[in-house]
Amino acid sequence: MMKMRWMLGMFMVLSLCLSGCGLSETEEVDQKEVEAEVPDPDISGFVMDQDEDSILVVTPMDDGSGEEGRAMWVAGAPKGLWVGKQVEVWVDGDIAESYPEQATAEKVQELEMSEVEGADLKASEALSTALSEKEPEKSDVLIVSLLSFDKESDQWTVELDRRGTNQGEWKTTVKDKK
């Protein structure tokens, strides 16, 4: 009888120890997961224009979001040259529902575009060069519909779709030289 009580007591002590350890560890993991969660950006796209600390971010034509050519002027971008770069933007506050939309940046993060084999220029440099060749009407929004490199001709093809007063496409090539 004494042996049975001793075994029952040990079983209860062991059960309490194991259940206490399990609760503590589970709570800690859950807390870390909550802290690690980062919200999705408000817009992702190419910077198609810049005016001091404001950048025009436009989603590409085939981004799969169903919002072809969504555009947003974002004030408060960090200093630097942004035209041609692909970015993600988190907005601080409300988004004005105009076209293009307008907002203030909480955070702007440049996305690293993979380098293209055989190309001297990065895709962002080719896009920036193409945009510098053509001065669009201020009311136009240019949307990237194609950005590709042809190894044989050693040049980039840039196709842009216009939204605004001059609807239509604009296509150019950029020689692959730095």
N, C-alpha and C positions, 0 to 999 in steps of 0.2 A: 504494500500500500504506500509506504514511504517512497519507494522507488518511482511509483506512478506519479505521485505529487511532484517529485523533483523533476521528472521528465516533462510534465505539463507546465511547470513553472519556467523551465528552460525554453520550452517551445514558445511560450507567451513573450518572454523577454526577447528572444531572437526575432519573433514576428514584429514586435514594436520597433526594434532597432532597424530592421529592413524597411518597414513602411515609413519610418521617419526619414531615413536617408532618401528614399524614392521621392517623397514629396518635395524635399528641399531641392534636389537636383532638377526636377521637372519645372519648378517655379523659376529657377535661374535660367534655364534654357529658353523658356517662354519669354522672359524679360529681355534677353539678348536678341531674340528674333524680332520683337516689337521695335527695339531701338535700331536694328539694322534695316528696317523697312524704309525705303526711299520712295517718295511719290514719283509718278511718271511726269516727264516734262509737259508743259502746256503746249509747246509746239516744237517740232524738229524739222529742219530743212536747210536750204542753202541761203547764205546771206547774199542778196542780189543788189543791195545798195546800202550806202552808209552816209550819214550826215552827222559829223562830229561823234557824239556818244549814242546816237540812235542808229539802229540797224534794221533793215527790211529783211525779215526771214520769210521764205516762201517754201511750202512743201513741194516736193517733186510731183510730176504728173502721175507717176505710177507707184506712189508710196503705199497703196492698198488701204488707205484710211477712208476712202469714199469722199473725201473732201479735196477734190482736184484743185490745186493751186490756192490753197488757204494761205493768206498773207497777213503778216503782222509787223507793224513798226514797233520796235522795242526800244524804249529809252533807258538810259543808265547802263549801257554796255561798257565793259572795261575798255580802257584806252588800247588802241592798236588798229591795225588794218584787218578788217573782217570780210571784205568782199570776196566771194568765191568759196569761202569756207563752209563746211557743213557743221551745224550747231544744234544743240538742244537748249531750250530756254524754259526756265521756271519763272513764272510771273509773280510779282508782289502786288497783290490787290486785284482790282477788277480789270476786265478786258473790255474796252470800248468796241461795240459791235458795228463798226463801219467797215468799208473795204478800201484799203487794208485795215484790219483791226489795229487797235493801239493799246499798248500796255507798258508797264515799267518792269524792268528785269529785277528779279531777286538773285538769279544766277544764270550765267551764260557759260556753257561748256562746249569747247570745240571737240568735234568727233574726229578721230584719226581715220583718214581715208587710206585704205591699203594702197601700196605702191603698185603701179602697173608694170609688168615685166617688159623691159625694152624701152620704157619711156624715161626721158630725162625730167620732164615736168610732172608734178603731182596733179591729180585731177582738179584740185582746188586752184592751182596756179593756171591751168588751162582755162578754167571757167572765168577766173579773174581777168585774164588777158582778153578773152572774148568779150566780156562785159565792158572793158575799157575801150574796145574798138567801136562800140555802138552806143551812142548816147540816146537812151529811150526818152520819150515824152515823160514828163514828171507824173502824168496821170496814168501811165502804163505800168503794169506789173508783169515782169518777165518770170516765166516758170520753166524750170529745166525739164525738157522732155527727152533729151538724149545727151549723154556725155560719154564719148567712147574714144579709144585710141586705136589707130590702125598702124601696126608694126611695119607693114610693107611701104606705106607712103610716109611713115614717120611724122604723123600729124594727128591731132585731136579733132574730132567732129563735135561741135556744140550746136544743139538745136534747142531753141527757146520758143515757148508759146507766149503770145502777148494777150494780156487782159487789160482792158481800159479803152481808151479812145481809138487806138490802132489795133484792132483784133487781128489775129493771124499768127503765122510762124516766122521765125527768123533763124537762119542757119548760117554758120560760118565754120571755117577750119582754122586751127591754130598750129603753127609749126612747132615741133617738139624741140625747142632750143631754149636753154636758160639764158 
